[in-house]
Amino acid sequence: MSASPTITTAPTCALLETDPSGRITGGNAALSTLTGYHPGELRGRHISRLRGDPGGPELERGLARAALHGAERVEGWHVRKDGSWFWAGWVIVARPGAGSARDGFSVVIHDLTAVSGDRDSKRKPSRTNLWATARDNVDSEERRRLARELHDSISQVLYSVGLGARTARQLLERSPQEAYEPIDYILQLTETGLAEMRAVIFELRPDALVEEGLVAALSKQTAALRTGHDVITHHHLCAEPAAAMEVKVALYRVSQEALQNIARHARARNVTVRLAQSPDELLLEITDDGVGFDPAQPFPGHLGLASMRKRIADIGGVLDLASAPGHGTRIKVRAPRWP
């Protein structure tokens, strides 16, 4: 294990701003004092420029998690322009944009060497307070949506399980042979509830998209639709693609919105989710054989479609929708791997 770099003292904190991809757009005067870089020198460069070495903080993953959670914190060795080192803590807060998109990130950099004494210290009160403040300011819309889903899906499943169990108990007392049918019904409901709970847990732990990947996320989404809505699902998913996390997040959210619309409005029997990749882009395609609609007229889910288009446009991609009454719907997304 290599020795830790020599620590030099530095001012306590600085602020910088980035665009949605993590490229620096500005910073305050303290940034120059803390890092040795004038904000103008860093403008247009990726935030990882300030990362010390392979042992430094995982800033790219921190940005991805902040985009999902609303805020994230990382810490590690950072190098100044003159080559000196300091142990820094970063609080990364995603700035909300239009709809559910992110406008970029605001980042507070703290020099923790004077507070922590060493890299293993657990007592960093200034960092903890900043983190609590950031989390308190995160938009709660996603949590409200998840609460609605819990009420509309899983709570209904549990209620039905209770009814089925009471029916089975009554039949066991007077006609045990007839109890098999409600028991099978209960088993089916528990499988449905398990799939939906896994999907919701994934929502509550969106950093799983970073850890498990886009392919696993899409598989869980289709499993929840299949078991919860009596739909036959088909998925043709490539191997986990190498792509920017913001691209994976956008595709995941588009798939989520599309499958929710199918469950609520399409009355489809078959749904196909396809993910493919080429050297330069990813292709996501979702089709159903439901009732369809006229895209030129107001239709259920039109607000969600506008949000999907905005998400994909923000990463430089294109979303095409094709539908007609009685002929199902197809959503096709092309997105660059690296915006």
C-alpha positions as CSV (number, residue, x, y, z in Angstrom):
1,M,0.0,0.0,0.0
2,S,1.5,3.3,-1.1
3,A,2.2,6.1,1.4
4,S,-0.3,9.0,1.7
5,P,0.7,12.2,-0.1
6,T,2.2,15.1,2.0
7,I,-0.6,17.3,3.3
8,T,-0.4,21.1,3.1
9,T,-2.8,23.5,4.6
10,A,-5.5,25.3,2.5
11,P,-8.6,27.5,2.9
12,T,-11.6,25.6,4.1
13,C,-14.1,25.6,1.2
14,A,-14.9,26.7,-2.3
15,L,-17.9,26.6,-4.7
16,L,-18.1,25.6,-8.3
17,E,-20.9,25.1,-10.8
18,T,-21.1,22.5,-13.6
19,D,-23.4,21.7,-16.5
20,P,-25.4,18.4,-16.6
21,S,-22.4,16.5,-18.0
22,G,-20.1,17.7,-15.2
23,R,-18.1,20.3,-17.1
24,I,-17.2,23.3,-15.0
25,T,-19.1,26.5,-15.9
26,G,-17.8,28.7,-13.1
27,G,-16.7,29.1,-9.5
28,N,-16.1,31.6,-6.7
29,A,-12.8,33.3,-5.7
30,A,-12.2,30.7,-3.0
31,L,-11.8,28.1,-5.7
32,S,-8.6,29.7,-6.9
33,T,-7.3,30.0,-3.3
34,L,-8.2,26.4,-2.5
35,T,-7.0,24.6,-5.6
36,G,-4.7,27.1,-7.3
37,Y,-6.9,27.1,-10.4
38,H,-8.7,30.3,-11.5
39,P,-12.3,29.5,-12.4
40,G,-11.6,30.7,-15.9
41,E,-8.9,28.0,-16.3
42,L,-11.3,25.3,-15.4
43,R,-14.3,26.5,-17.5
44,G,-15.2,23.8,-20.0
45,R,-13.1,21.1,-18.3
46,H,-14.7,18.1,-16.6
47,I,-14.9,18.2,-12.8
48,S,-12.6,15.1,-12.6
49,R,-9.7,17.5,-13.5
50,L,-9.6,18.2,-9.7
51,R,-9.3,14.5,-8.8
52,G,-6.0,13.7,-7.3
53,D,-5.1,10.2,-8.5
54,P,-6.7,6.8,-8.8
55,G,-7.1,6.9,-5.1
56,G,-9.1,10.1,-5.2
57,P,-12.9,10.4,-4.9
58,E,-15.1,8.8,-7.5
59,L,-16.4,12.1,-8.9
60,E,-18.1,10.6,-12.0
61,R,-20.1,8.2,-9.8
62,G,-20.8,11.0,-7.4
63,L,-22.3,13.1,-10.2
64,A,-24.4,10.1,-11.3
65,R,-25.7,9.5,-7.9
66,A,-26.5,13.2,-7.4
67,A,-28.5,13.2,-10.6
68,L,-30.5,10.3,-9.2
69,H,-30.8,11.2,-5.5
70,G,-30.6,15.0,-5.9
71,A,-27.4,15.2,-3.8
72,E,-24.3,13.1,-3.1
73,R,-21.1,13.4,-1.1
74,V,-17.7,12.0,-1.8
75,E,-14.2,12.6,-0.3
76,G,-10.6,11.7,-1.0
77,W,-7.2,13.1,-2.0
78,H,-7.2,16.1,-4.3
79,V,-4.2,17.7,-6.0
80,R,-3.8,21.5,-6.4
81,K,-2.3,23.2,-9.4
82,D,1.1,23.4,-7.7
83,G,1.1,19.7,-7.0
84,S,0.4,19.8,-3.3
85,W,-2.3,17.6,-1.9
86,F,-5.3,17.9,0.5
87,W,-8.0,15.6,1.8
88,A,-11.3,17.1,0.5
89,G,-14.9,16.5,0.9
90,W,-17.4,17.4,-1.8
91,V,-21.1,17.9,-1.5
92,I,-22.7,17.7,-5.0
93,V,-26.2,19.0,-5.3
94,A,-28.2,18.6,-8.6
95,R,-29.9,21.8,-9.7
96,P,-33.4,21.1,-10.9
97,G,-34.3,22.0,-14.5
98,A,-37.5,21.9,-16.5
99,G,-39.7,19.0,-15.5
100,S,-37.6,16.2,-14.0
101,A,-34.4,17.1,-15.9
102,R,-31.3,18.4,-14.2
103,D,-29.9,21.8,-15.0
104,G,-26.4,21.0,-13.7
105,F,-24.6,20.7,-10.4
106,S,-23.6,23.0,-7.6
107,V,-20.5,21.6,-5.7
108,V,-19.1,22.7,-2.4
109,I,-15.5,21.6,-1.8
110,H,-14.3,21.4,1.8
111,D,-10.7,21.0,2.9
112,L,-11.2,18.3,5.7
113,T,-7.6,17.9,6.7
114,A,-7.9,20.3,9.7
115,V,-11.2,18.8,10.7
116,S,-10.5,15.1,10.3
117,G,-6.8,14.9,11.1
118,D,-6.4,11.9,8.9
119,R,-8.3,10.1,6.1
120,D,-9.9,7.5,8.4
121,S,-11.5,10.0,10.8
122,K,-15.2,9.7,11.3
123,R,-15.7,13.1,12.9
124,K,-16.3,15.6,10.2
125,P,-19.1,17.9,11.5
126,S,-18.9,20.6,8.8
127,R,-19.3,17.9,6.1
128,T,-22.2,16.3,7.9
129,N,-24.1,19.6,8.3
130,L,-23.6,20.4,4.6
131,W,-24.9,17.0,3.6
132,A,-28.0,17.3,5.8
133,T,-28.7,20.7,4.3
134,A,-28.4,19.4,0.8
135,R,-30.6,16.4,1.4
136,D,-33.2,18.7,3.0
137,N,-33.3,20.8,-0.2
138,V,-33.7,17.9,-2.6
139,D,-36.9,17.9,-4.7
140,S,-39.3,15.3,-3.2
141,E,-41.5,14.7,-6.2
142,E,-40.0,11.3,-6.9
143,R,-40.8,10.2,-3.3
144,R,-44.4,11.4,-3.7
145,R,-44.7,9.5,-6.9
146,L,-43.4,6.3,-5.2
147,A,-45.9,6.8,-2.3
148,R,-48.7,6.8,-4.9
149,E,-47.3,3.7,-6.5
150,L,-47.2,1.9,-3.2
151,H,-50.8,2.8,-2.5
152,D,-52.0,1.9,-6.0
153,S,-50.2,-1.3,-6.5
154,I,-48.6,-3.1,-3.5
155,S,-51.3,-2.1,-0.9
156,Q,-53.9,-3.4,-3.3
157,V,-52.0,-6.7,-3.7
158,L,-51.8,-7.1,0.1
159,Y,-55.5,-6.3,0.5
160,S,-56.3,-9.0,-2.1
161,V,-54.0,-11.5,-0.4
162,G,-56.0,-11.0,2.8
163,L,-59.3,-11.6,1.0
164,G,-57.9,-14.7,-0.6
165,A,-56.6,-16.0,2.7
166,R,-59.9,-15.6,4.5
167,T,-61.7,-17.4,1.6
168,A,-59.2,-20.3,1.8
169,R,-59.7,-20.5,5.5
170,Q,-63.4,-20.7,5.3
171,L,-63.2,-23.4,2.5
172,L,-60.7,-25.5,4.6
173,E,-63.4,-25.7,7.3
174,R,-66.2,-27.0,5.1
175,S,-64.7,-28.1,1.8
176,P,-60.9,-28.5,1.8
177,Q,-60.7,-29.6,-1.8
178,E,-62.1,-26.3,-3.0
179,A,-59.4,-24.3,-1.0
180,Y,-56.8,-25.0,-3.7
181,E,-58.1,-22.3,-6.0
182,P,-57.9,-19.4,-3.5
183,I,-54.5,-20.7,-2.4
184,D,-53.2,-20.6,-5.9
185,Y,-54.6,-17.1,-6.3
186,I,-52.7,-16.0,-3.2
187,L,-49.5,-17.5,-4.5
188,Q,-50.0,-15.6,-7.8
189,L,-50.6,-12.4,-5.9
190,T,-47.5,-12.8,-3.7
191,E,-45.4,-13.2,-6.9
192,T,-46.9,-10.1,-8.3
193,G,-46.3,-8.2,-5.0
194,L,-42.7,-9.4,-4.9
195,A,-42.0,-8.2,-8.4
196,E,-43.6,-4.8,-7.8
197,M,-41.8,-4.4,-4.5
198,R,-38.5,-5.1,-6.1
199,A,-39.2,-2.4,-8.7
200,V,-40.2,0.1,-6.0
201,I,-37.1,-0.8,-3.9
202,F,-35.0,-0.1,-7.0
203,E,-36.7,3.3,-7.2
204,L,-36.0,4.0,-3.5
205,R,-32.3,2.9,-4.2
206,P,-31.7,4.5,-7.5
207,D,-28.0,4.2,-7.0
208,A,-28.6,0.6,-7.9
209,L,-28.6,1.8,-11.5
210,V,-25.0,2.7,-11.0
211,E,-24.2,-0.5,-9.2
212,E,-26.3,-3.1,-11.2
213,G,-26.6,-1.4,-14.6
214,L,-29.2,-0.4,-17.1
215,V,-29.9,-3.9,-18.3
216,A,-30.8,-5.2,-14.8
217,A,-33.0,-2.1,-14.3
218,L,-35.0,-2.7,-17.5
219,S,-35.4,-6.4,-16.6
220,K,-36.9,-5.5,-13.3
221,Q,-39.3,-3.0,-14.9
222,T,-40.6,-5.6,-17.4
223,A,-40.9,-8.3,-14.6
224,A,-43.1,-5.9,-12.6
225,L,-45.3,-5.2,-15.6
226,R,-45.6,-8.9,-16.4
227,T,-46.6,-10.1,-13.0
228,G,-48.6,-7.1,-11.9
229,H,-50.8,-6.4,-15.0
230,D,-51.2,-9.8,-16.7
231,V,-49.1,-8.7,-19.7
232,I,-46.9,-10.9,-21.8
233,T,-43.5,-9.2,-21.9
234,H,-40.6,-9.8,-24.3
235,H,-37.3,-8.2,-23.8
236,H,-34.3,-8.3,-26.1
237,L,-31.5,-6.6,-24.2
238,C,-27.9,-6.3,-25.2
239,A,-25.0,-6.7,-22.8
240,E,-24.5,-3.8,-20.3
241,P,-23.4,-0.9,-22.5
242,A,-20.5,1.4,-21.9
243,A,-22.2,4.9,-21.8
244,A,-22.4,8.0,-19.7
245,M,-24.5,7.6,-16.6
246,E,-26.7,10.5,-17.6
247,V,-27.6,8.6,-20.7
248,K,-28.5,5.4,-18.8
249,V,-30.5,7.4,-16.3
250,A,-32.5,9.1,-19.2
251,L,-33.2,5.8,-20.9
252,Y,-34.2,4.2,-17.6
253,R,-36.7,7.0,-16.8
254,V,-38.1,6.9,-20.3
255,S,-38.7,3.2,-20.0
256,Q,-40.3,3.7,-16.6
257,E,-42.7,6.3,-17.9
258,A,-43.6,4.3,-21.0
259,L,-44.3,1.1,-19.1
260,Q,-46.4,3.0,-16.6
261,N,-48.5,4.5,-19.4
262,I,-48.9,1.0,-20.9
263,A,-50.1,-0.4,-17.5
264,R,-52.6,2.5,-17.0
265,H,-54.0,3.2,-20.5
266,A,-53.0,0.8,-23.2
267,R,-54.9,-2.4,-22.3
268,A,-52.1,-4.3,-24.1
269,R,-51.6,-8.0,-24.2
270,N,-48.0,-8.0,-25.4
271,V,-45.2,-5.6,-24.7
272,T,-41.7,-5.7,-26.1
273,V,-38.7,-3.9,-24.7
274,R,-35.5,-3.8,-26.8
275,L,-32.1,-2.3,-26.0
276,A,-29.4,-2.4,-28.6
277,Q,-26.1,-0.6,-29.1
278,S,-23.9,0.5,-31.9
279,P,-20.4,2.1,-31.7
280,D,-21.8,5.6,-31.2
281,E,-25.3,5.3,-29.8
282,L,-27.9,3.3,-27.8
283,L,-31.3,2.3,-29.1
284,L,-34.3,1.8,-26.8
285,E,-37.5,0.6,-28.3
286,I,-40.8,-0.1,-26.5
287,T,-43.8,-1.5,-28.3
288,D,-47.2,-2.7,-27.3
289,D,-50.3,-4.1,-29.0
290,G,-52.8,-2.0,-27.0
291,V,-55.6,0.3,-28.0
292,G,-53.3,3.0,-29.3
293,F,-54.2,6.6,-29.8
294,D,-54.0,9.6,-32.2
295,P,-50.8,11.5,-31.3
296,A,-52.2,14.6,-32.9
297,Q,-55.0,14.7,-30.3
298,P,-55.0,15.0,-26.5
299,F,-54.4,11.6,-25.0
300,P,-53.7,10.0,-21.5
301,G,-50.1,10.3,-20.7
302,H,-49.3,13.2,-22.9
303,L,-47.6,15.1,-20.1
304,G,-45.3,12.1,-19.5
305,L,-44.5,12.0,-23.2
306,A,-43.4,15.6,-23.1
307,S,-41.1,14.8,-20.1
308,M,-39.6,11.9,-22.0
309,R,-38.9,14.0,-25.1
310,K,-37.2,16.6,-22.8
311,R,-35.0,14.0,-21.1
312,I,-33.8,12.6,-24.4
313,A,-33.3,16.0,-26.0
314,D,-31.1,17.0,-23.0
315,I,-28.6,14.3,-23.8
316,G,-28.6,15.0,-27.5
317,G,-30.9,12.1,-28.5
318,V,-34.1,11.7,-30.4
319,L,-37.4,10.2,-29.4
320,D,-39.9,9.0,-32.0
321,L,-43.5,7.9,-31.2
322,A,-45.8,6.0,-33.6
323,S,-49.4,5.1,-32.6
324,A,-52.9,4.9,-34.1
325,P,-56.2,3.9,-32.6
326,G,-56.4,0.1,-32.5
327,H,-52.8,-0.4,-33.6
328,G,-50.8,-0.1,-30.4
329,T,-47.8,2.2,-29.8
330,R,-44.1,2.2,-30.4
331,I,-41.6,4.5,-28.7
332,K,-38.1,4.5,-30.2
333,V,-35.2,6.4,-28.7
334,R,-31.7,7.0,-30.1
335,A,-29.2,8.4,-27.7
336,P,-25.4,9.0,-28.0
337,R,-23.3,7.0,-25.7
338,W,-21.3,10.0,-24.6
339,P,-23.2,13.4,-24.9
